[in-house]
Amino acid sequence: MSLDNALTDPEADIAAPGALLNRVDRAAVFLMLLGDDEASGLLSRLAPDELERLGAAMMGLREIEQPHMAEALADFAGEAAREMLPMRGRNDRVRMLLDKALGPARADSMMQRIEPDAPPRSVELAKWLAPGVLVRLILDEHPQVIAALLLLIDPEPAAEVLAMLPLELQTLVVERVAKSGAISQAAIGTLDTLLTQRISATYGTAALMLGGPRDAANLINLAAGEVRNSVLPAIAERDAPLAERIEEELFTFEMLYQLDPMSMGRLLRDVDNTKLVDALKGLPEPDRAPFFAAMSSRAADGVRDEIELRGRLAKSEVAAAQKAIVETARALADAGEIVIGGGSGEFV
């Protein structure tokens, strides 16, 4: 049943004629029939007043007999009949549940059985890799394998990969592309296994992970309108730590490179000079240019000298300094004094 409906209904504490329990009590019984993880997950989404109301109902229930449980389940079934479970995201949710129940290895195997037409992870990741990276991964493979990969990625990067291959290999690959028909799922699976091994060996298993707070933040940064102001509060209601991690990624130090000189100058007025030196110490000279462009020549030369004189810094010290500057920029952006972002997805 929908807990929201049960807890926001002003008459939910009144049992209907012929009913054993009111709606709040039925919701309480239903929750007590769930496993601990499922019940706590639902409770975490409630507002304090809703949680108090439902918690009081759970504490106030006497012996819960079979007719009470049947009534609670029937109420759930009635609510479900009026709602719809969206298809979007179903694959990810099933994978998450299987990962939790079986572990990653067995979950992967089960997903391949129940979702045979799903694009393999590594093949999908290959579409995002630069052509030069792909060439290094597949250069010593059979021409048929290379041909299959080129047919599965977009034409432009496929053509770049082809151009980077040795001439004799180019001929063999193009010949096999011309003769190829439909690529079987077995062949795609073999290619996926190969790419998984090569990517893991070259870049580590973390390279196979897609998504995460940074990707979510990038989507928000690029989206038009007030996506940030509507999406993040909604996520925070369900998962406050996740919303905080996305929020941290929305303002990245790299975004400061795009500030115009006036905004950069305003930011630098509030930045401690030692923090600035530490933050710039970890950057190549081209990335320092937007900061120096907002200073006088004398001030920029002074900062350059301090960077040269600064001793060796741990990466963590550089990251801490950059984070402090990002926090200052965030505060100025929230106050409307500078603008971070650009294009139709701009936010202030």
N, C-alpha and C positions, 0 to 999 in steps of 0.2 A: 504494500500500500504506500501511498505518498505520505510520509511523515509531515511534510509541509501542510498538506491539506488537513490532516487530522489535528494538527496543533494550531492552525490559524482559524479553524472553524469556531466561531463564538459559542456554538451549541454543542461542541464536541464532548463536553462533560456530562451531557444529558443523554441517557440511554433511550433509544427509540422504543416505541411500544412493542413488546414481545421480545426485545433483545436482552441478552444476559449482561452485556457490557456496553459502556459508552465507547465512543471512537478513540478517545485517548487511552482508555484501558485496553482496547483491542490492539492499538499500536504498541503498548507496553508488553502485552503478551507476545505479539509477533516478534519483537526484539529479543525477548527472552528465549524464543525458539531458535534464534540464529546462533551461529558460532561466535566466539568472543571477538575474533578479528572483524567479522562482518558487522556485528552490532556496534563495536567501538568506532568503526569507520563511518557508520550512519550517524552516531551520536556526535562525532567530531564536526559534522556539518551544521549542527543546530545552533541557533542564537542562545545566549544565556537564559532568557526567559522561557524559551521553548524547552531547553534542556531541564530547567527546574520543574516545569510542568510535567514533562514525561518522566523524569526521575522520581517525582513524588508519586506518580501513578504506579510506577514499578514497585516502589517501596510499600505502597498501600494495598497491593493485591494480596488476597488471602490464598488459600489453596487453589491452584489453577487446574481445573479438571478438564476432561476430554471435550465436553461441549464448549467450554470457553476457548480452547485451542482451535476447535473447528470453526467457531465464529470469527476468530481473528484471521485465520487462513482464508475463510470465505470473503472477508472484507478486503484482504490483499488481492484475491482473485478478481473481485469486482473492480478494484482500482486498476489492475493490470489490463482488464478488458477495455478500459477507456483510454489507455495510454499506448505509446509506441516506443519501441527500442530502436534507435537509429542504427542504420547499417554502417555508417561512416565510423571508422576506428575499431570495427569489430575484430579484424585480424589482430590488431595490436593488443586488444584486451584479452583475446583468447590466448595469445602468446604469453602475456604477462601472467595469466592464471596458471598456464601450464608450467611456466618457469618456476613459479612459486610452489606448485604441487610436485613437479618431477625433477626440477633442476634443469639448467640450460641445455645439457647434452641430450637428455631424453626428450625434453620439450622440443628441441630442434628436429629430432627424428619424427616425433608425432606430428609436428606441423607439416613436414614434408608429406606425410601420409594423408592428412585431412585437407591439405591445401596444395595439391600437386601443381597447379598452374601459377602459383605465386612467383614473382620474379625473385631469384636468389639474391641474398644480401650483397655478396661480393660483386656480382655482375652489375647490380644497381650502383654500387659504389664506384665501379670502374668508369661509369658515365661521367663522374665528377673529377676524375684524375686527369692531369695534364697529359697530352700525348707523349711527351718525353718520358714521363713516369711509366706509362703503359708499355712503351717500347722496352724499357729495362726489365719489366716484369715478364714479358712474353717472348723476348728475342730468341731464346733457344728452344722454343716450343715448335711442335709440328705445324706446318703451314695450314692444315685443316683447323687446328685449334685457333690460330691467329685469325683465319677467315671467319670463324664462328663469332669471335669477339667483335670483329669489325662490323659484322651484320647486326650485332645487338646494341651497339652504341650509335650515337648520332652521326650522320654522314660527314659533317665537317671535321670533327676530331678523328674520325676513322680515316679520312683522307690524309690528315697530318701524320697519323701513325704509319700509314702505308708509305708515305714519302720518306720517313726516317729509317725504314728497313733497308738492308742491303739489297742491291739491284736484283740478284738472283732469287732472293726470297720474295721480293715484290711480285715477280712473275708467277711464282708458285701460288702465292696467296690470291692474286687476282684471278688466276685460273680456277681456283677452288671456289671463290666467291661466285664466279660465273656459272659454275656447275651446281651450286648449292640449291637445295629445295628447302622445305620446311626443316627447321632445326628441332630435333627431338628433345623432349624434356630430359632424357638421359644424358644427351650431349651437353645441354645447359648445366645439368647437375655436375658433370665432370669438370666443365670449365669453371664453375663456381668453386668447386673444391680446390682446383689448381690456384685460382686467384686468391682464395682465402689463405692458402699456405704461403704464397709468395708475398702477399701484403703483410701478413703477420710476421714473416721472417724479416722483411725489410723495414717495416714501420712499427711493429708491435701490434698486439691485439686491439689496442685502443683505437687504431685507425679504422677498424671495422665498425665502430660504434657511430651511429647516426642519431641526430636529434640532440636534445639537452637544452638547458637554459639559454646557452649562447645562441643556438639556432632559433629558439623561440623569440629571443630579444631581437635578432636580426629581422625576423618576420615583422615584428611590431615596428621596428625602426623604418622599414620600407613601406609599411602600410599607410594609406592615406587616411585622413580624418582623425577622429578621436579614439582610435583603437586602443592606444595605451591607457587612456583614462577610463575606458569601459572594461577592457579585458583583465587588467591586473587586479582591480578590486574584486572582480568576480572570482578570479583564481584564488585570491587571498582568503576569501570566505571558506573555500574548500581545503586549501593547502597553503597556509601562511608562509612556511619556510620556502616552498617552491616559488611563490610570488616574489619573495625577497631575493632569491638567487637570480631570477629573471631580471628584476629591477637593477641588480648590480651589473648585469651585462648590458643593460640599455645604454648606460653611459660608460663607454670605454675610453681609455686614454687615446687610442688611435683616432677617435672622433674629433679630438681637439685639433688635429692637424687641419681640419676643414674650417676652423674659425677664421672669420675675416680679421684683419689687423686691429680694428677697433674693439671687437669682442675679445680678442686675445689680450690686448692691452688692458682691458677692464679686468680680465681674469688674473693677469700677472700682478696687478696692484694688490690683490688679496693673497698672493702665494708667497710663503716664506722662501727667502732666497736659497737657504740650504736645501729645502725640499726640491726646489727647481733644479739645482745643480745635481742632486742625487737622481732625479727623474730623467734628466737629459743625459746623464753619464751612461745610461744603458741604451741610448739611441744612436743609430748611424747619423752622420752629418746631415743628409738630406731631410731626415725626419725632425731635426732640430730647427730647420729653416723657418717654419711658421712661427716659432717662439721668438727667434732672433729678429724676424721681420717686424715684430710689434715693439721692439726696443730701439733705443737710439744706438748708433754705432758704438759709442763709448760703453754703454751698458752691456751690449752684446759681446764686445771684446772682453769685458770684465768677467762675464759668465763663462766665456770660453776658457779664460785663464784659470778660473776656479775649477772647471771640469778637469783640466789637465793636471792641476795640482792635487786634486782629490785622490786619495788612495784607492786601492782596490775595494770594490763594494760587492757584497753578496747579492745575488739576484733578488733575494727576499727584501733587501733594503731598497733596491731600485723599485720593486713592485709596490712596496709600502709608500714610497714617496709619490709614485704615480697615482696610487689610489687616493692619497690625500688631496692631490690636485684635482682629481675627478670629483671628489666630494665637494670641493670648493666650487667647481664648475656647475655641479648639480644644483647647489644652493642658489647660485646666480641665475641659472636657467629657470628655476622654480619662481624666483622673484621677478622674472621677466627682464633682467638686465642684459642677458646674452641669449643668443639662439644657438642651439646645438642641433645638428641634423640638416637635412636639405631636401629639396624636391617636394613632391606632393605629400611625403610622409613626415614633413617637418613638425617638430614639436618644440615648445618653449618651456 
